[in-house]
């Protein structure tokens, strides 16, 4: 990587003329300046394109028929050229040091670290203000660190990802980008795939602001269908488990995924029973939901619940330099074929 690598900031938008300008301005105001801004309009029917035209040559605008968030982001990846790729939803914003902090961490960490993840503020529609790391129960001890058990943690819970991550293009290409067949959890799917590419950088300070409740969200329709959401979760974790079993790697993650899949099938069965509408089915569904909630409360307090394990950034930087000198590849733990 060069001293000032080009960073691609990809904004996928759909009918968000009222907020997309603020998102783009938060990229323009970044302290790090070697950025290309790619905005993919996913078939908007409002005046989004007119709003984007006001930014002139500061941004590259790509229009396509409505194809969903994964397809829009993949189009942005294809049309971009940065060594590091970032994503911002058009109703969210980055704080001014977002890209600079990510670039510095990735450069210090070395090539064995495929991406870095920052904390973020979550602004819920009911007025609550939390951080994404708190919601995901990520206890990060240092301001910047290297997260070494990413796959184990992601096997147990969803983590706000897309707007908070910076990914090396090489790692993104190996992971295959976003799955365009998914209109929900496409971000979780990519996070799982990247968790097998190597340890991640972590930034404890919130560097982005996520807003809940924006109208016409790219994935809004999918999140209304809870059954499909649960089915997608089972598909993604099952696919990851099959991949790991085939490779023979990440044995601890395999055990966790196997267990979580069993519980996910019960959760899906409860949701399906709830939709049947009979008194008996709804009663059984409530009991299953209560049992799952009790299990999760106990599990999160147990010593078996995966917690973030870290190493200092300096350790990874030294390893990366040695690997570069010796011509070594990424450690076998993170090579999956």
Buried (B, 14 or more C-beta within 10 A) or exposed (E): EEEEBBBBBBBBBBBBBBBBBBBBEBBEEBEBEBBBBBBBBBBBEBEBBEBBEEBEEEBBBBBEEBBBBBBBBBBBBEBBEBBBBBBBBBBBBBBBBBBBBBBBBBBBBBBBBBBBBBBBBBBEEEEEEBBBBEBBBBEBEEEBBBBBBBBBBBBBBEBBBBBBBBBBBEBBEBBEBBBBEBBBBBBBBBBBBBBBBBBBBBBBBBBBBBBEEBEBBBBBEBEEEBEBBBBBBBBBBBBBBEBBBEEEBBEEBBBBBBBBBEBBEBBBBBBBBBEEEEEEBBEBBEEBBEBBEEEBEEBEEEEEBBEBBBBEBEBBBEBBEEBEEEEEEBEEEBBBE
